Amino acid sequence: MKDLFLVKPSKKYQKSFENYALTYRKINDEHYFNKYKKALENFQDYLNDLHNYSKGKNLPQGDVTTSTFWLIDKKAVVGVVRIRQQEVDCAGHIGYDISPDCRKRGYGFQILKLALEKAIKIGIEEVILTCNIDNTASKKIIEKNNGKLLGTIFDEEENEYLYKYSITMTK
């Protein structure tokens, strides 16, 4: 666990990231598989999109400037984190996911911890996070990273209740 680090998406990790994306197809998780499917179709275009989104260029309708990082352990992509420069209703500033093959090993805590360090550098002083009220793993990860529960909100688009948390950052 001590050798974990975040990197900007790059060709160096192409094979590993493609395997990462395929783990979601294997468990029939359409939400995350669709998020990463373009990497399997045209990896360079996928990287270009992520780079542009981190600069606020060519953003999909309704999206905000977002920096994506991959969590690397022993040269393998084990997680993805997206840091939004503005809070997004029902999504907050940070969204992350851990490979289904790597869950329940502490990666979730580590990816959020490292993402919070990146958020400080971006200039976010109060990080807002959300998680589905049924997602006890994410709830524990956020709370272990000093998340303070602000309350429950309803995501109309997803038709689900979410917990909303705040983590106040200090340099």
C-alpha positions, 0 to 999 in steps of 0.5 A: 500500500505504501507504493501507491500513487496517482498519475495522469492517464497515459499511454504507458498504462494502456494495457492495464487500463484496458484490463481495468475497463474490462473488469466492469464488463465482466461484472455487467456494470454498465455505468462504469463500463460505458464511462471507460468504453471509449478507451477500448475503442480508441485509446488516444482519443480517450486520453485526448478527451481526458486532457481536454476536460482537465483544461475545461475544453470540449466539455460534454454538456453540463460537465465542469473542468475535471482532472482524472487520475489513475491509482497505480499499484505495482504498475497496474491501474487499480482505481480511477479518481475524477476531481471536479473544479466546481461542486456538481449537484449530487456528485460533489467535487470528487468521484472515484472507483476501484477495480472490482477485482481490487475492492475491500483491500484499502484502495478506496481509502488511499485513492480518496486520501491522495485525491484530497491532496490534489484538491488542495493543489487545485485550490478546493478548500471544502471538498464535497462528496456524495455516496449512495446511502446503500454504499456502506464501503464508500460511506466508511471511506469518506468518514475515515478521510474525515468526512463530515455528514451534511445530510441526505439529498435526493438525486432525481436523475438517478432516483436515489438518496445520497449522503452528502459529506464535506471535508475541509482542507488545510494546506 
